């Protein structure tokens, strides 16, 4: 499995520091989970970002923006060789 630099706790910290609740969603009282798929390439870069379950009101775009800000991940490996790996990440807005 690929891993975020510093582990899951750092991923949570990264999201909490960088995620901005869209004003439109706040005014409309929108809460929920945006699920984003993306690929961790063999060099740890993120590519192929797609929202697979959105909630609208600017939250989908904000989830993509934050994914694009992420540093390189530690890539997944098979037999010691890095591989591309598709990952799904839920991002909560509440």
N, C-alpha and C positions, 0 to 999 in steps of 0.2 A: 504494500500500500504506500502511496505517496504520503508525505507528512509536511505540515506547515513548519517553517523554521521556528524552533522553540517549543513545538508541540501544540496540543489542543488548547491549553491555557492561553498561549500566545495568540492563537487564532481568535479566541473569544475576545481577548484584549484588543486585537487589531480591529475587529468588527465594532466593538463598543466605542472605540476612539474615532473611527472613520465614518461610520454610518450616520447619515443625517435623515431624520424623519421628514419626509416631504410635507411642506406646509399645506398643500391641497388635501393630503391624507389626514393630517391633524384636524383641519377644519371640518372634514366630512366624518370624522370619528372612525376612520378605517384602521382596522388592526388585522393581523394575520401573518401568514407565512408565504414567502416567495421562495420557490425551489429553483435553483440555478444549476444547470449542468455545464461543466467545462472540462477541458482536457489538460492534464499536466504532461508536457512534452518531456523528452528524454533529458533535456537540459534544465528542467524545472520551470520553464516558462508556461504561462497560462494561455490557452487558445480555445477557439470554438465555444465561446460563451453563449449560452442560450437559456432563456427563462422557460421552464417547462410547466410551471404553475405560478401564475401571477395573481395579484390582487388589485392592480391598477392604481390610479391616483398618484402616479409618480414613483410608487414603491418599486416596481419592476425595473425602471431605469436606474434608480438609486442602487439597487442590488447589483446591477451590472457595473455601475461606476465603481463601487467598492471592490468588486472582484478584480477589475482592471488595475486598481491601486496596489494589489497584493504583491509582495516580493516573490522571487522565485521560490518554488517549493522544492523539497527533497524528493526526487522522482522515485516512482515504484521500481522495483527490480525483480527480475527472474534470473536465477542462476548467476547473480552478481552483476547482471547487465541491466542498465536502465531501460525502461519501456514507457511508451505512452499509456496513459491511464485516464479513463473517463470517470469523473467524480460528480456526485450530486451534493449540493450544500443547501440546507434550509436556512433562510435568513428571516428572523422574526421582526415584525414591526408591531410594537404595542406600547 
